[in-house]
Amino acid sequence: MKNWLRTLALSALIAAPALAQAPPGLTESERKSGAQAHPQILQQFGGAMTGPAADYVRRVGQKIAVQSGGGARAQDYTVTLLNSNVNNAFAIPGGYVYITRQLLALMNDEAELAFVMGHEVGHVAARHGQKRQNRAALSNVLAGLVGAVTGVGLLGQGAQVVAGLTTLGYSREQERQADSLGVRYLAGAGYDPNAATDALAALGAQTALEARLKGQGGAEPSKWLSTHPPSIERVARMRTEAQTLLANAGPRALNRDAFLNAIDGLIYDDDPAEGVVQGSSFRHGGLGLALDAPKVFAVSNSPQAVTGTAPGNLSFDLRAADARTADLNAIAAARWQQLGVSAQPMRTTRINGVEALEGSIRAGSQSGPVDATLTVYRWSPQLAFTLVSMAPQGQAANVAPVAASVRRLSPQEVAAIRTRRIQVVNVAAADTVQSLANRMAYDDDKMARFLTLNQLGSDARLKAGDRVKLVVWR
């Protein structure tokens, strides 16, 4: 959850930046569309990162962009590293290309990053956004993004985490074309086109791992972009195309060391400025906020909200509200309205010493009747929090501990908050896969996390001097 001033309303967005030169063939309308949407994208995905890693991503992205033909120049593309903990990359009209730091960390060499960039440049170069009537589509996408983060859909599937909504609308054929263009751009820029299959395989393994950790089984819950064909099919097709391109080519670059040097020290999972998830708990030092869900909950943090889900269709959604010009009852009424229901009676209470209101409603949903409870906390004269808890009819007690857990952190607890970061290490002679996995900053599935992060198989053998990625506390 970002600094609360950034979460209250899209009206607080910064002004649109000066228009970048658009790739050849794009219209003035398309350029304006992208430039207007750019600050909103930054708002929804944690902002643009700066520093060596962001500069590196921009250089690689622009290097690939010039391979798109038509006289494209590096400066025609605005390439941004987003401070987001979801695995995503996307492009919008006007030559704006994005990748999240979480997806960047999942890659294992520069060629894999270049493929991701090439895929997105391919969407722009092939005018896929324009073929789906880009102005209307982009408006709808951003509206959908806002809808997701404001909690619209209470009577549907419950709270959702923002991830990948900016890419809805591409057809499967367009995604296949962007894959093929990405592979061609890789080869044209001197990279090994086989990196395309490695990048796709890495993402497939990561999404399967995340699904299993969240209790969704081993099946892949979603793809890199929502409308992509299944990852197995994509990997096989990309491998065939890569081999065709390599048939008459010499050695091709991976630039693994340069890539690992660039991401060493990169924040992984949550940015401490947005708060940190540890197991089923959430801590935000800047706000002095603590939330502890039962251990069965998978808790996620985005710039807009802290959400949790558990088996049995249990969920919660915590987000900030502006208390400067509205009392708690007005905030509650607005939240009910956002959820698509009329305002409900609220009772006054105190939770861990914090002034609060509580109210509930029983409503229908696609999966049957649900009990929804809204709790509003007065955190300060300027800030309130709203917590929506949902459960099937008669099971509200299973999610009620979340609302009861919200409290203020002590100074000692604030000082104890740590950050996960990528650490690149050289394998020592005494190291084993198990000893390295034991260093991962997680309480569960250390081995699976280590193998997936490094694209290693279960029978992997490492030798002294190899470089691998760890996620460590700092």
C-alpha positions as CSV (number, residue, x, y, z in Angstrom):
1,M,0.0,0.0,0.0
2,K,1.6,3.2,-1.2
3,N,2.0,6.4,0.7
4,W,-1.7,7.1,1.4
5,L,-1.7,10.5,-0.4
6,R,-1.0,8.6,-3.6
7,T,-3.9,6.1,-3.1
8,L,-6.8,8.4,-2.5
9,A,-7.8,9.5,-6.0
10,L,-6.7,9.6,-9.6
11,S,-7.4,13.3,-9.6
12,A,-4.1,13.8,-7.8
13,L,-2.1,12.5,-10.8
14,I,0.8,14.5,-12.0
15,A,0.4,16.3,-15.4
16,A,1.1,14.3,-18.5
17,P,4.7,14.5,-19.6
18,A,5.9,16.1,-22.9
19,L,5.1,13.9,-25.8
20,A,7.8,11.6,-26.9
21,Q,8.5,11.1,-30.6
22,A,6.2,8.2,-31.6
23,P,7.4,5.2,-33.6
24,P,6.9,5.7,-37.4
25,G,3.4,5.3,-38.6
26,L,1.6,6.2,-35.3
27,T,-0.7,9.2,-35.5
28,E,-0.8,12.3,-33.3
29,S,-3.9,10.9,-31.7
30,E,-2.1,7.7,-30.7
31,R,0.8,9.7,-29.3
32,K,-1.5,11.8,-27.2
33,S,-3.4,8.7,-26.0
34,G,-0.1,7.1,-24.7
35,A,1.2,10.3,-23.2
36,Q,-2.1,10.9,-21.3
37,A,-2.2,7.3,-20.0
38,H,1.4,7.2,-19.0
39,P,1.1,9.0,-15.6
40,Q,-2.0,6.8,-14.8
41,I,0.0,3.7,-15.5
42,L,2.7,4.9,-13.2
43,Q,0.1,5.6,-10.5
44,Q,-1.4,2.2,-10.7
45,F,1.9,0.3,-10.8
46,G,3.9,1.9,-8.1
47,G,5.7,4.6,-10.1
48,A,8.8,4.6,-12.3
49,M,12.0,3.3,-10.8
50,T,15.2,5.3,-11.2
51,G,18.9,4.3,-10.9
52,P,21.2,1.8,-12.6
53,A,18.6,-1.0,-13.0
54,A,16.1,1.3,-14.6
55,D,18.8,2.8,-16.9
56,Y,19.8,-0.7,-17.9
57,V,16.3,-1.7,-18.8
58,R,15.8,1.4,-20.8
59,R,19.0,0.7,-22.8
60,V,18.1,-2.9,-23.6
61,G,14.5,-1.9,-24.5
62,Q,15.6,0.8,-26.8
63,K,18.3,-1.4,-28.4
64,I,15.6,-3.9,-29.3
65,A,13.2,-1.1,-30.4
66,V,15.4,-0.1,-33.3
67,Q,15.0,-3.6,-34.7
68,S,11.3,-3.0,-35.3
69,G,12.1,-1.4,-38.7
70,G,10.4,1.5,-40.4
71,G,13.2,3.9,-39.3
72,A,12.4,3.4,-35.6
73,R,14.9,5.2,-33.3
74,A,15.8,4.5,-29.7
75,Q,14.3,7.7,-28.6
76,D,11.0,6.9,-30.2
77,Y,10.3,4.5,-27.3
78,T,9.8,5.4,-23.6
79,V,10.9,2.3,-21.6
80,T,10.0,2.2,-17.9
81,L,10.9,-0.1,-15.1
82,L,7.8,-0.1,-12.8
83,N,8.1,-0.4,-9.0
84,S,5.6,-3.2,-8.9
85,N,5.7,-6.7,-7.3
86,V,3.6,-8.4,-9.9
87,N,5.1,-10.3,-12.9
88,N,4.0,-8.1,-15.8
89,A,5.1,-6.3,-18.9
90,F,3.0,-4.4,-21.4
91,A,2.9,-1.6,-24.0
92,I,0.4,1.2,-24.8
93,P,0.1,3.3,-27.9
94,G,2.7,6.0,-28.5
95,G,5.7,3.8,-27.9
96,Y,5.4,3.4,-24.2
97,V,6.8,0.0,-22.9
98,Y,6.8,-1.2,-19.3
99,I,8.2,-4.0,-17.3
100,T,7.8,-4.6,-13.5
101,R,10.8,-5.1,-11.3
102,Q,9.3,-8.4,-10.2
103,L,9.3,-9.8,-13.8
104,L,12.8,-8.3,-14.3
105,A,14.1,-10.3,-11.4
106,L,12.6,-13.5,-12.7
107,M,14.7,-13.2,-15.9
108,N,18.2,-14.7,-15.9
109,D,20.1,-12.9,-18.6
110,E,19.9,-9.9,-20.8
111,A,18.6,-11.9,-23.8
112,E,15.6,-12.9,-21.8
113,L,14.9,-9.3,-20.9
114,A,15.4,-8.3,-24.5
115,F,12.7,-10.8,-25.6
116,V,10.2,-9.4,-23.1
117,M,11.0,-5.9,-24.5
118,G,10.8,-7.2,-28.0
119,H,7.4,-8.8,-27.5
120,E,6.1,-5.5,-26.2
121,V,7.8,-3.4,-29.0
122,G,6.2,-5.9,-31.4
123,H,2.7,-4.9,-30.1
124,V,3.5,-1.3,-30.8
125,A,5.2,-1.9,-34.2
126,A,2.3,-4.1,-35.4
127,R,-0.2,-1.5,-34.3
128,H,-2.1,-4.0,-32.2
129,G,-3.4,-1.3,-29.9
130,Q,-4.7,0.6,-32.9
131,K,-6.3,-2.5,-34.4
132,R,-8.4,-2.8,-31.3
133,Q,-9.5,0.8,-31.6
134,N,-6.8,2.0,-29.2
135,R,-8.4,5.2,-27.8
136,A,-11.6,3.4,-26.8
137,A,-9.8,0.3,-25.6
138,L,-7.3,2.2,-23.6
139,S,-10.0,4.2,-21.9
140,N,-11.9,0.9,-21.1
141,V,-8.7,-0.7,-19.8
142,L,-8.0,2.2,-17.5
143,A,-11.6,2.3,-16.3
144,G,-11.3,-1.5,-15.6
145,L,-8.1,-0.8,-13.7
146,V,-9.8,1.8,-11.5
147,G,-12.7,-0.5,-11.0
148,A,-10.5,-3.2,-9.8
149,V,-8.7,-1.1,-7.3
150,T,-11.8,0.5,-5.9
151,G,-13.4,-2.8,-5.2
152,V,-16.2,-2.8,-7.7
153,G,-17.6,-6.3,-7.9
154,L,-18.4,-7.2,-4.3
155,L,-21.2,-9.5,-5.5
156,G,-18.9,-11.2,-8.0
157,Q,-15.6,-12.8,-7.2
158,G,-14.5,-10.5,-4.3
159,A,-11.4,-8.5,-3.9
160,Q,-8.7,-8.9,-6.6
161,V,-5.1,-7.7,-6.9
162,V,-4.3,-5.4,-9.9
163,A,-2.2,-7.5,-12.2
164,G,-2.1,-7.5,-16.0
165,L,-5.3,-5.5,-16.7
166,T,-3.5,-3.1,-18.9
167,T,-3.0,-5.9,-21.5
168,L,-6.6,-7.2,-21.9
169,G,-7.9,-7.0,-25.4
170,Y,-5.1,-8.4,-27.5
171,S,-6.2,-11.4,-29.5
172,R,-4.3,-14.7,-29.3
173,E,-3.2,-14.2,-32.9
174,Q,-1.8,-10.7,-32.0
175,E,0.1,-12.3,-29.0
176,R,1.5,-14.9,-31.3
177,Q,2.6,-12.3,-33.7
178,A,4.3,-10.3,-30.9
179,D,6.1,-13.4,-29.8
180,S,7.4,-14.0,-33.4
181,L,8.5,-10.4,-33.7
182,G,10.2,-10.5,-30.4
183,V,12.3,-13.5,-31.5
184,R,13.2,-11.8,-34.8
185,Y,14.2,-8.6,-32.9
186,L,16.4,-10.8,-30.6
187,A,18.2,-12.3,-33.5
188,G,18.6,-8.9,-35.2
189,A,20.1,-7.4,-32.1
190,G,22.7,-10.2,-31.8
191,Y,21.0,-12.1,-29.0
192,D,20.4,-15.8,-28.7
193,P,16.8,-16.2,-29.9
194,N,16.5,-19.3,-27.7
195,A,16.2,-16.9,-24.8
196,A,12.6,-16.4,-25.8
197,T,11.7,-20.0,-24.7
198,D,13.7,-19.5,-21.5
199,A,11.8,-16.4,-20.6
200,L,8.4,-18.0,-21.3
201,A,9.3,-21.1,-19.4
202,A,10.5,-19.1,-16.4
203,L,7.2,-17.2,-16.2
204,G,5.2,-20.4,-16.6
205,A,7.1,-22.0,-13.7
206,Q,6.7,-18.9,-11.5
207,T,2.9,-18.5,-12.1
208,A,2.5,-22.3,-11.4
209,L,4.5,-21.9,-8.1
210,E,2.5,-18.9,-7.1
211,A,-0.8,-20.7,-7.7
212,R,0.3,-23.6,-5.6
213,L,1.5,-21.4,-2.8
214,K,-2.0,-19.7,-2.8
215,G,-3.7,-23.1,-2.7
216,Q,-4.9,-23.1,-6.3
217,G,-3.1,-26.3,-7.3
218,G,-0.3,-26.7,-9.7
219,A,-2.2,-25.4,-12.7
220,E,-1.1,-22.1,-14.2
221,P,-3.7,-19.6,-13.0
222,S,-2.9,-17.0,-15.6
223,K,-0.3,-16.1,-18.2
224,W,2.1,-13.3,-18.6
225,L,-0.5,-11.5,-20.6
226,S,-4.1,-12.5,-20.0
227,T,-4.9,-13.4,-23.6
228,H,-1.7,-15.4,-24.4
229,P,-2.0,-18.9,-25.6
230,P,-1.0,-21.5,-23.0
231,S,2.7,-21.3,-22.0
232,I,3.5,-24.9,-23.1
233,E,2.3,-24.2,-26.6
234,R,4.1,-20.8,-26.7
235,V,7.4,-22.4,-25.6
236,A,7.2,-25.1,-28.3
237,R,6.5,-22.6,-31.0
238,M,9.2,-20.2,-30.0
239,R,11.7,-23.0,-29.9
240,T,11.0,-23.9,-33.4
241,E,11.2,-20.3,-34.6
242,A,14.4,-19.8,-32.7
243,Q,16.1,-22.8,-34.3
244,T,15.1,-21.5,-37.8
245,L,16.8,-18.2,-37.1
246,L,19.9,-19.9,-35.7
247,A,20.4,-22.2,-38.6
248,N,22.8,-19.8,-40.4
249,A,23.9,-17.7,-37.5
250,G,27.1,-17.7,-35.4
251,P,27.3,-17.5,-31.6
252,R,24.7,-15.3,-30.0
253,A,24.9,-13.2,-26.8
254,L,23.2,-13.8,-23.5
255,N,25.0,-11.2,-21.5
256,R,24.2,-13.0,-18.3
257,D,26.9,-11.3,-16.1
258,A,25.8,-7.8,-17.2
259,F,22.2,-8.6,-16.4
260,L,23.0,-10.1,-13.0
261,N,25.2,-7.1,-12.1
262,A,22.3,-4.8,-13.0
263,I,19.7,-6.5,-10.8
264,D,21.9,-7.2,-7.8
265,G,20.3,-5.4,-4.8
266,L,16.9,-4.9,-6.6
267,I,13.9,-4.8,-4.2
268,Y,11.9,-8.0,-4.5
269,D,8.3,-8.6,-3.5
270,D,7.1,-5.6,-1.5
271,D,8.7,-2.1,-1.5
272,P,9.0,-1.1,2.2
273,A,7.6,2.3,1.3
274,E,4.3,0.4,0.5
275,G,4.5,-2.0,3.4
276,V,5.7,-5.5,3.6
277,V,3.9,-8.9,3.6
278,Q,5.5,-11.5,5.9
279,G,3.5,-14.8,5.8
280,S,-0.1,-13.9,6.5
281,S,0.8,-10.6,8.2
282,F,1.3,-7.0,6.8
283,R,3.4,-4.3,8.3
284,H,3.7,-0.7,7.1
285,G,6.3,1.3,9.0
286,G,5.5,4.7,7.6
287,L,1.8,4.4,8.6
288,G,2.6,2.4,11.8
289,L,0.0,-0.2,10.6
290,A,-0.2,-3.9,11.5
291,L,-2.6,-6.5,10.1
292,D,-2.5,-10.2,11.0
293,A,-4.7,-12.6,9.0
294,P,-5.1,-16.3,10.0
295,K,-2.4,-18.5,8.5
296,V,-4.6,-20.0,5.9
297,F,-4.8,-16.6,4.1
298,A,-2.5,-15.7,1.1
299,V,-1.9,-12.0,1.6
300,S,-0.9,-9.7,-1.3
301,N,0.1,-6.0,-1.3
302,S,-0.4,-3.6,-4.2
303,P,-0.1,0.2,-4.4
304,Q,-3.8,0.5,-3.8
305,A,-4.7,-2.2,-1.3
306,V,-3.8,-5.1,0.9
307,T,-5.8,-8.1,0.0
308,G,-6.1,-11.7,1.2
309,T,-7.8,-14.8,0.1
310,A,-8.3,-18.2,1.7
311,P,-9.9,-21.6,0.8
312,G,-13.6,-21.5,1.1
313,N,-14.1,-18.2,-0.7
314,L,-12.8,-16.1,2.2
315,S,-11.3,-12.7,1.3
316,F,-10.5,-9.2,2.6
317,D,-9.5,-5.9,1.1
318,L,-7.9,-3.1,3.1
319,R,-7.3,0.4,1.6
320,A,-6.8,4.0,2.5
321,A,-9.5,6.8,2.5
322,D,-9.2,10.5,2.8
323,A,-10.5,11.6,6.2
324,R,-9.7,15.3,5.8
325,T,-13.2,16.3,4.5
326,A,-15.3,13.3,5.4
327,D,-16.3,11.7,8.7
328,L,-16.3,7.9,9.2
329,N,-20.0,7.6,8.3
330,A,-19.5,9.4,5.0
331,I,-16.5,7.2,4.2
332,A,-18.5,4.1,5.0
333,A,-21.3,5.2,2.7
334,A,-18.9,5.9,-0.1
335,R,-17.3,2.5,0.3
336,W,-20.6,0.7,0.2
337,Q,-21.5,2.6,-2.9
338,Q,-18.2,1.6,-4.5
339,L,-19.0,-2.0,-3.7
340,G,-22.3,-1.6,-5.6
341,V,-24.7,-1.8,-2.6
342,S,-26.7,0.8,-0.7
343,A,-25.2,2.2,2.5
344,Q,-25.8,0.0,5.5
345,P,-26.3,0.8,9.2
346,M,-22.9,1.1,11.0
347,R,-22.2,0.7,14.7
348,T,-19.5,2.6,16.6
349,T,-16.8,0.6,18.3
350,R,-13.1,0.7,19.2
351,I,-10.6,-1.9,17.9
352,N,-7.3,-2.1,19.7
353,G,-7.9,1.4,20.9
354,V,-8.7,2.8,17.4
355,E,-12.0,4.5,16.7
356,A,-14.0,2.4,14.2
357,L,-17.4,1.7,12.6
358,E,-18.7,-1.7,11.6
359,G,-21.6,-2.8,9.4
360,S,-22.6,-6.0,7.5
361,I,-24.8,-7.1,4.6
362,R,-25.9,-10.4,3.2
363,A,-26.1,-10.5,-0.6
364,G,-26.1,-12.8,-3.5
365,S,-23.1,-13.7,-5.6
366,Q,-22.2,-16.0,-8.4
367,S,-21.2,-18.7,-5.9
368,G,-24.1,-18.2,-3.6
369,P,-25.1,-16.0,-0.6
370,V,-22.2,-14.1,1.0
371,D,-21.8,-12.1,4.2
372,A,-19.8,-8.9,3.7
373,T,-18.6,-6.8,6.6
374,L,-17.2,-3.2,6.3
375,T,-14.9,-1.9,9.0
376,V,-13.8,1.8,8.9
377,Y,-10.9,2.8,11.1
378,R,-10.1,6.4,12.1
379,W,-6.3,6.3,11.8
380,S,-5.5,10.1,12.0
381,P,-7.3,13.4,11.4
382,Q,-6.2,13.0,7.7
383,L,-6.4,9.3,7.2
384,A,-8.9,6.4,7.5
385,F,-8.8,2.8,6.5
386,T,-11.7,0.7,5.1
387,L,-11.6,-3.1,5.4
388,V,-14.1,-5.2,3.5
389,S,-14.3,-8.8,4.7
390,M,-16.2,-11.5,2.7
391,A,-17.3,-15.0,3.5
392,P,-20.0,-17.5,2.4
393,Q,-23.2,-17.2,4.3
394,G,-22.8,-18.1,7.9
395,Q,-18.9,-18.2,7.8
396,A,-18.1,-14.6,8.6
397,A,-16.4,-15.7,11.8
398,N,-13.6,-17.3,9.7
399,V,-12.5,-13.9,8.4
400,A,-13.5,-11.8,11.4
401,P,-10.0,-12.1,13.0
402,V,-8.6,-9.9,10.2
403,A,-10.6,-6.8,11.3
404,A,-9.9,-7.5,14.9
405,S,-6.1,-7.6,14.2
406,V,-5.7,-4.1,12.8
407,R,-3.6,-2.1,15.2
408,R,-0.8,0.4,15.6
409,L,2.9,-0.7,15.5
410,S,5.2,0.1,18.3
411,P,8.5,1.9,17.5
412,Q,10.4,-1.3,18.1
413,E,8.1,-3.1,15.6
414,V,8.7,-0.4,13.0
415,A,12.4,-0.7,13.4
416,A,12.2,-4.5,12.9
417,I,10.6,-4.3,9.4
418,R,12.9,-5.7,6.8
419,T,13.1,-5.7,3.0
420,R,13.6,-8.6,0.6
421,R,16.2,-7.9,-2.1
422,I,17.8,-9.8,-4.9
423,Q,21.4,-10.9,-4.0
424,V,23.6,-12.3,-6.7
425,V,26.2,-14.7,-5.2
426,N,29.1,-16.8,-6.5
427,V,28.6,-20.5,-5.7
428,A,31.4,-21.6,-3.2
429,A,33.0,-25.0,-3.3
430,A,31.1,-26.1,-0.2
431,D,27.7,-24.8,-1.4
432,T,24.9,-27.2,-2.5
433,V,21.5,-26.5,-4.0
434,Q,20.0,-27.2,-0.6
435,S,22.4,-24.9,1.3
436,L,21.7,-22.0,-1.1
437,A,18.0,-22.6,-1.0
438,N,18.1,-22.4,2.8
439,R,19.3,-18.8,2.5
440,M,16.0,-17.7,0.8
441,A,14.1,-15.1,2.9
442,Y,10.9,-17.2,3.2
443,D,9.4,-19.5,5.7
444,D,8.0,-21.9,3.1
445,D,9.0,-23.7,-0.1
446,K,12.6,-22.4,0.0
447,M,13.8,-25.0,-2.5
448,A,11.0,-24.4,-5.0
449,R,11.4,-20.7,-4.8
450,F,15.2,-20.9,-5.4
451,L,14.9,-23.3,-8.3
452,T,12.2,-21.3,-10.0
453,L,14.0,-18.0,-9.5
454,N,17.1,-19.4,-11.2
455,Q,15.4,-21.6,-13.8
456,L,17.0,-24.7,-12.4
457,G,15.6,-28.2,-12.5
458,S,15.1,-30.4,-9.4
459,D,18.3,-32.4,-10.4
460,A,20.4,-29.2,-10.8
461,R,24.1,-29.5,-10.1
462,L,26.1,-26.3,-9.4
463,K,29.8,-25.8,-9.5
464,A,32.1,-23.4,-7.8
465,G,32.1,-20.0,-9.5
466,D,28.5,-20.2,-10.9
467,R,26.4,-17.2,-10.2
468,V,22.9,-17.6,-8.8
469,K,20.2,-15.3,-7.4
470,L,18.9,-15.4,-3.9
471,V,16.2,-13.4,-2.2
472,V,17.5,-12.2,1.1
473,W,16.5,-9.9,4.0
474,R,18.2,-6.6,4.2
